[in-house]
Amino acid sequence: KTLFSKSTFPATMRVPGIQASFAGTRMRSLKGLVSLTIMASITTWTCAFKAEEFRYCQESSFCRRHRKFDGTNSLATYFLHNAKQLDDGSVSGELRNELNADKQLSFQVIPLDDGVFRLKIDEIGSAIKRFEVPDVIINDPKNRVARAQWTVDGSTARLTNGERTLTIKLAPERFEAKLEIGGVQILAINSRNLLKWEVYKNKGDQGALEDVTGDNDGLWEESFRAHRDSRPRGPASVGVDVDFVGAAQIYGLPERAS
């Protein structure tokens, strides 16, 4: 695999600020010098990279488990219960599945005044608090909650904020959410039923040594080269499918950076 592509480094490497200083017969020679210097730097960087020191997905147990999880196990399927709109305009509920019936997840949607919907899921009653990334949304969202319209028709709920509508499937249908702007769907969450939340457990709990995918290697500890990764709290990864409907290209983290 290469580290660089044409999309990262254009073939000509034309930098307007540099080209403006080139003049007369020296233009071609200076271009050649700049190209050689850049290529030398890229070659040095590429040679310094040691692929064997970086994990691939098949060498990381959490990544293997999520790739093997295909959404067909009914015990692991999540359903949204008790969804309702609160006085502050947000929507709350609980996500449950049969696999971890005593480990419910909190579900919250916060409609913001700029049309954004913020969806948050967390464990209920866990003694270990999940890390929450700060500054996901600039400015404090608590002061920007919009009064969106909440309607429920059977097992389908809709939260409308301006021209944007978030449609949520409620129990007894499995959990799924779709975002539309101006009547056009642009985003789908859990449409393939790949929501997999590894809840915290004690090692002696029932099922703590087994994963729903059958890949039980590396649940509580694993090694890579000379490094040993011990997990006294057990597996705790989270995954869900997100489809960007109609998008021609998607940009994200490379395998080694995930």
N, C-alpha and C positions, 0 to 999 in steps of 0.2 A: 504494500500500500504506500502511496506517496503522501507526503505532508503538504504539498502545494499543488494547486491546480490553476488553470487559466482564470478562473473566477476570483482567485486570491491574488495572483500576480499577473496582470495583463502582459501579453507577449512583448509589447513595445516598451513598457515601463515609462510612458510619457508623463512627465511631471511638469505642468505649465510653468511653475515658478522657476524651475531649472532651465527649461527650454528657452525662456525669455532672455537668459543671459548668454545663450550661445549665439555666435555671429560668424559670418564669412566662412572661410575654408576650414575652420576648426570645428564646425558643427559635427561632421561625420566622425572625426577622431574622438571628440569628447563623448559623443553618444556611445561609441564602442567602449570607451574607458568606463563609463557609468554602468553599462550592461555587464562588463566583465567583473566589476567590483560587486555588483548585486548578485551575480551568479556565484561568485566565490563565497559570499556570505551565506547564500542558501545552501550551497554544497557542504560548507562547514557545519551548519546547523543540522542538516540531514544526517551527516555522518556521526554527529554527537548523540543522536537519538538511539536509544537501546530498547527495541520493541519488547525484548524478553523481560524487561523490568516493569512492564505495564500489564495489568490484567485485562483479559478479554472476557466477554460475557460468560462463556462456558467455564471460566475459571473462578467466577464469583457465584456463590450459591444463591443469593437473593435474585440475581439476574436470571439464572436458570429457572428458578421457580416461577417467576413472572412470565417468562416466555413459554413455559409449559402449561400455564394456566389458560385454559381455552374457553372458560365461561359456561361450560356444559354441566357442571356439577350443581344440582339444585340446592344442596345443603349450603353451598357457599354463596348463593345468590342473595343480594341485599334487597330489602323492601322498605319503603319509607312509610312510617306510621306517625299519626298524631301531628300532621303538618298543619300549621295555623299561622296567621299573621299576628304579630305582637303590636302593642300600642306604639312602639317606636318606628313601625313600618317594616321591620325585618320579618323574615319567615323562619320558623324553627320546627324541628321534628326529630325523630329518632330513626336511624337505620339499623335494621336487624337482619340476621340470617340464622339458620338452624345450626350451622357449624359452631358458632360461638354465641349460643342463645343468651348466655349470662353476661356477654360483653357487648353492650349496645354502643352505637356511635351517635354523637350529636350531629345534627344537620342544621346549617344556618345559611340563609341567603340574605345579603344586605344590599338593597338597591340604593345606589348613590345618585347625587343630584346631577351628575354629568351623563347619566344613562348606563353606567357600569353596574353589573351585578357581581358582587363578591360572594363566592360560595366557600364555606368553611366546614370541614368535617374533623371531628376529634373523638377520642375515646371518652366515655362517661365513667366517672368514678375510678379512674386509674390512679394508682399511687405514684406513678411516674409520669411527669408532664412531658408531652411531646414538645420538641423545639419548634417555635413559631418564628419564621423569618420576618424580621422587622422591615418596615418601609417598603412593603410590596406595593402599596398605593401611597403616593405622595400626599402629604397633609393627613390629618387625623380623620379617618372615615367616620368616626363616631359623630362628628359634627356636620356630616354631609349626607345623612340618610334621607332619601326621598320617600314621599308617601305614594308608593306605587299601588296600582289596582290589583287586588287579589281575588281571583274567582276560582271556584271548584265545581267541576261537572263530572260526577262519578269518580273515576280513578285518575282524572286528568285535572291538574291545577295549572293556572296561568298567573304569572306576575308581570304586569305591564308597566313599563316605565318609559313614557314618551313613545317613540316609534319602535322601541325594543320590547320584545316579549320573551320571557323564559317559561317554557312549558315543562312541567315536572310530572312524572308518572308516580302515582301513589299506590300503596297496597290496596287490593291484592295483586296488582301488576308489579313487575319488578322495577326497581328504581332506574330512571333514565331522565336526562334533562336535555332540552334542545333550545338553542337561542336563535331568535329571528330578528332581523332588522328590516323594517318596512315590508314585512310579510315574506321575506326571503330567509330561509334557514342558512346559517353560516357556521354553526357549531353544534356538536352532539357529544354529550358526556355519558359514558357507560352504555352506549347503544349496542356494543358487542358483549356486554355483561362481564367485563374484565376487571371490575372493582375488586381488588384483593388487599385486604387490610390485615396485617399480621399483628394481632393484639398481644399486649404483654401478658406473659404467663410465668408461673413458677415452674421449675424444671420437673417437679413432681406432679404437676397437674395432668389430668387426663388429656391425651392427645398432644402434649407438649413436645414429644419426640418425633412427631409425625407431621408431614405437610399434606395438604389436600391433593397435591400433584403427585405424591409418591416419591418425590426427590427429597430425601431426609438427610442427605449428606451436607454437613456444614451448617446445620440449624443453630447449634450452640457454640461451635468453634470451628475454625478452618485455618489452613496454612497456605501461604504463597511464598515460594522460595524460602528464605530464612525467616519470614515474618509469620507470627502466630496471632490470630485474631480470636480472642476469647469473648464470648457474649454472655455475661452472667445474667442478663435480663432476657435472653432468648432472642429469636428473630423478631424484627419489628419494622420490616419494610412495607411500603405502601405503593400500590400501582392502580391505574385506571386508564381506560382507553378514551382518548379525546380525538374526535374527527373534525377536521376543518373542511367543511362541506364546500366543494367547488374550488378549493385552493389549488393553484397550479404547482406551487413549490412550497415546501415547508423547511424551515431552517431550525436546527436544534443542536444539542450537545453531541459531539462525536462519542463513539463508544468508549474511548479511553478516559473521557472526562466525566462520564456519568457516575 
